[in-house]
Amino acid sequence: MCLLTLTPPIVVLLSSPLYLPVARRVVQAYRISWSEPAMRQWWYAWPFSWIIAGGPVGRYVGGIVLGWKTLDRTDGGGILRLEIGALVGVGIVLALITAVRSRSPSYPSAHVMPDRQALGAATAGLIKAGHLTVDRERVRSLARAQEAVETLRRAGKPVPSKTLEAMTRWQTRRYFWVPDSASPEGGTIVEYKGAQDPYDHGPKDNWDLVMGRGRGWLLPWRALRRGMTTEETLNWPIGPEAGRTLSTSTATS
């Protein structure tokens, strides 16, 4: 969250003085790549340039790179040499990745994520909704297994036993160990049948559990110290409603 929140403004702030001169350099490099007959002949007229550069758009990018290298050999490049331009470009791509709107999957729970959100906003939403990565991956695995079964059935083909086992394995049913003094083993395994997600403590408590209280997570040197230990992540606390539901199920059993 610290990375997703701070990357776009920091990249823009640090690289903004170079945007205009780099843009001018790009235009100049593009013109050189077309003005030199030799470069135009062995790059733009070469059929395989489409394949090497990854298509028509990449072919022009390759031409700009070749023209830029020609400029660097002519004037030395200075602060506008090709390596600096590439560094600015990578920074812009990184900022876009963290800020661009991305599709968020839907989950069978009370917390339905919006269809499209910024990457940082989507991550924050998942934290506040109490969606753990393991549960999200189980949902995706179940969806893939169900799609495979439907594809085979539509084609009139038999469904392999392994595919059916996968569907059973990734079902949304969850089982928890509940301490029980009356049990010879000291506890029992109970299926959770509550409607609410078992790991949901409410938006604020979910956030505080992962990020800590306050806004200290925005400071990188403090965010690093807030990391959860392996013991904490492997023994994730269930929500109060899930605890009451499991206790009631144990008493009923």
C-alpha positions in Angstrom: 0.0 0.0 0.0 2.9 2.3 0.8 4.4 1.6 -2.7 1.1 1.9 -4.5 0.2 5.2 -2.8 3.6 7.0 -3.1 4.9 5.8 -6.4 2.8 7.9 -8.8 3.4 11.3 -7.1 7.1 10.6 -6.4 7.8 9.5 -10.0 5.9 12.5 -11.4 7.7 14.9 -9.0 11.2 13.6 -9.7 10.9 13.1 -13.5 8.7 16.1 -14.5 11.6 18.4 -15.3 12.7 15.9 -18.0 9.3 15.4 -19.7 9.5 18.3 -22.2 13.2 17.9 -23.2 12.8 14.1 -23.4 9.7 14.5 -25.6 11.6 16.8 -27.9 14.4 14.3 -28.1 12.0 11.6 -29.0 10.6 13.6 -31.9 14.1 14.5 -33.1 15.2 10.8 -32.9 12.1 9.7 -34.8 12.8 12.3 -37.6 16.4 11.1 -37.9 15.3 7.5 -38.1 13.3 8.4 -41.2 15.6 11.0 -42.7 18.7 8.7 -43.0 18.2 6.5 -46.1 20.4 3.7 -44.7 18.4 3.4 -41.4 15.1 3.7 -43.2 16.1 1.0 -45.6 17.5 -1.7 -43.2 15.0 -1.0 -40.4 11.6 0.3 -41.6 11.8 -1.5 -45.0 13.0 -4.7 -43.4 10.0 -7.1 -43.1 11.3 -8.8 -39.9 11.4 -5.5 -38.0 7.7 -6.0 -37.3 8.5 -9.4 -35.7 11.5 -8.3 -33.7 9.9 -5.1 -32.4 6.6 -6.8 -31.5 4.4 -5.3 -34.2 3.8 -2.0 -36.0 3.9 0.1 -32.9 7.1 -1.6 -31.6 8.7 -1.0 -35.0 8.4 2.8 -34.5 9.7 2.5 -31.0 12.7 0.6 -32.4 13.2 3.3 -34.9 13.2 6.0 -32.2 15.8 4.0 -30.2 18.1 3.8 -33.3 17.6 7.5 -34.0 18.3 8.3 -30.3 21.6 6.3 -30.4 22.6 8.2 -33.5 22.0 11.5 -31.6 24.0 10.3 -28.7 26.9 9.5 -31.0 26.6 13.0 -32.5 26.3 15.2 -29.4 27.2 12.9 -26.5 23.6 12.9 -25.2 24.4 14.4 -21.8 21.3 14.3 -19.5 19.2 13.4 -22.6 21.1 10.2 -23.5 19.1 7.1 -24.3 19.7 5.5 -20.9 18.1 8.5 -19.1 15.1 8.5 -21.5 14.6 4.8 -20.9 14.8 5.4 -17.2 12.1 8.1 -17.4 9.9 5.8 -19.5 10.2 2.9 -17.1 9.3 5.3 -14.2 6.2 6.4 -16.1 5.1 2.8 -16.8 5.6 1.9 -13.1 3.5 4.9 -12.0 0.8 4.0 -14.5 0.8 0.4 -13.3 0.2 1.5 -9.7 -2.4 4.2 -10.6 -4.2 2.7 -13.7 -7.7 1.4 -13.3 -7.8 -2.4 -13.2 -10.6 -5.0 -13.2 -11.3 -6.5 -9.8 -12.8 -10.0 -9.6 -16.1 -10.5 -7.9 -16.4 -12.6 -4.7 -19.3 -14.6 -3.4 -19.7 -12.6 -0.2 -21.4 -9.7 1.4 -18.5 -7.4 0.2 -18.7 -7.2 -3.6 -15.8 -5.3 -5.0 -16.5 -2.6 -7.7 -16.0 -3.8 -11.2 -13.1 -1.4 -12.0 -10.8 0.4 -9.5 -7.4 1.9 -9.3 -4.8 -0.8 -8.2 -4.2 0.9 -4.9 -7.9 1.5 -4.2 -8.7 -2.2 -5.1 -6.0 -3.4 -2.8 -7.3 -1.2 0.0 -10.8 -2.4 -0.6 -9.7 -6.1 -0.4 -8.0 -5.4 2.9 -11.0 -3.6 4.4 -13.3 -6.4 3.2 -11.2 -9.0 4.9 -10.5 -11.0 1.7 -7.4 -13.1 2.2 -5.3 -14.1 -0.8 -5.8 -17.8 -0.1 -9.6 -17.3 -0.2 -9.4 -15.3 -3.5 -7.3 -18.0 -5.1 -9.7 -20.7 -3.9 -12.5 -18.8 -5.6 -10.5 -18.6 -8.9 -9.6 -22.3 -8.7 -13.2 -23.3 -8.2 -14.3 -21.1 -11.1 -11.7 -22.7 -13.4 -12.8 -26.2 -12.3 -16.4 -25.4 -12.9 -15.6 -24.0 -16.3 -13.7 -27.1 -17.3 -16.6 -29.3 -16.2 -19.1 -27.3 -18.2 -16.9 -27.3 -21.3 -16.5 -31.1 -21.1 -20.3 -31.6 -20.6 -21.2 -29.3 -23.5 -18.8 -31.3 -25.7 -20.4 -34.6 -24.5 -17.2 -35.8 -23.0 -16.7 -37.6 -19.7 -15.5 -35.5 -16.8 -12.3 -36.9 -15.3 -12.4 -37.8 -11.6 -9.5 -35.4 -10.9 -11.6 -32.5 -12.2 -14.5 -33.4 -10.0 -12.1 -33.8 -7.0 -10.9 -30.3 -7.7 -14.4 -28.9 -7.6 -14.9 -30.6 -4.2 -11.6 -29.4 -3.0 -12.1 -25.7 -3.9 -15.7 -25.5 -2.7 -16.5 -22.4 -0.6 -17.2 -24.5 2.5 -14.7 -23.8 5.3 -13.9 -26.0 8.3 -12.4 -24.8 11.6 -10.9 -26.4 14.6 -12.8 -25.3 17.7 -11.6 -26.1 21.2 -14.1 -28.2 23.2 -13.3 -29.5 26.7 -15.9 -32.2 26.4 -14.2 -33.7 23.4 -11.6 -36.5 24.0 -9.3 -34.8 21.5 -9.7 -31.4 23.2 -11.7 -30.0 20.3 -13.6 -30.7 17.1 -13.7 -29.7 13.4 -16.8 -27.7 12.6 -18.1 -26.5 9.2 -18.6 -22.7 9.2 -22.1 -22.0 7.8 -22.3 -18.3 8.6 -23.3 -15.9 5.8 -20.5 -13.4 6.6 -16.9 -14.0 5.7 -15.2 -15.7 8.7 -12.2 -13.4 8.6 -14.2 -10.2 8.4 -13.7 -8.0 11.5 -15.3 -5.0 9.9 -13.6 -2.5 7.6 -11.7 -0.5 10.3 -10.5 -3.5 12.3 -9.6 -5.3 9.1 -7.5 -2.4 8.0 -5.8 -1.9 11.5 -5.0 -5.7 11.6 -3.0 -5.5 8.4 -1.8 -1.9 8.3 -1.6 -1.0 11.9 -3.4 2.0 13.6 -2.9 5.5 12.2 -1.2 6.6 9.0 2.3 5.4 9.9 2.2 3.0 6.9 2.6 5.9 4.6 6.2 6.4 5.8 8.4 3.7 4.2 10.7 3.3 7.2 7.7 2.8 9.5 5.8 0.6 6.9 8.7 -1.9 6.9 8.6 -2.4 10.6 4.8 -2.9 10.5 5.1 -6.2 8.6 3.2 -9.1 10.1 5.2 -12.1 11.4 4.9 -15.6 9.8 3.1 -16.7 13.0 0.6 -14.0 12.7 -0.2 -14.6 9.1 -0.5 -18.4 9.5 -2.9 -18.0 12.5 -5.2 -15.3 11.1 -7.9 -14.4 13.6 -11.5 -15.1 12.6 -14.1 -12.4 13.1 -16.3 -12.2 16.2 -19.5 -13.3 14.4 -17.7 -16.4 13.0 -16.4 -17.2 16.4 -19.9 -17.1 17.9 -21.3 -19.2 15.0 -18.6 -21.9 15.4 -19.1 -21.9 19.2 -22.8 -22.4 18.7 -22.2 -25.2 16.1 -19.9 -26.9 18.6 -22.4 -26.7 21.4 -25.2 -28.0 19.1 -23.0 -30.9 18.0 
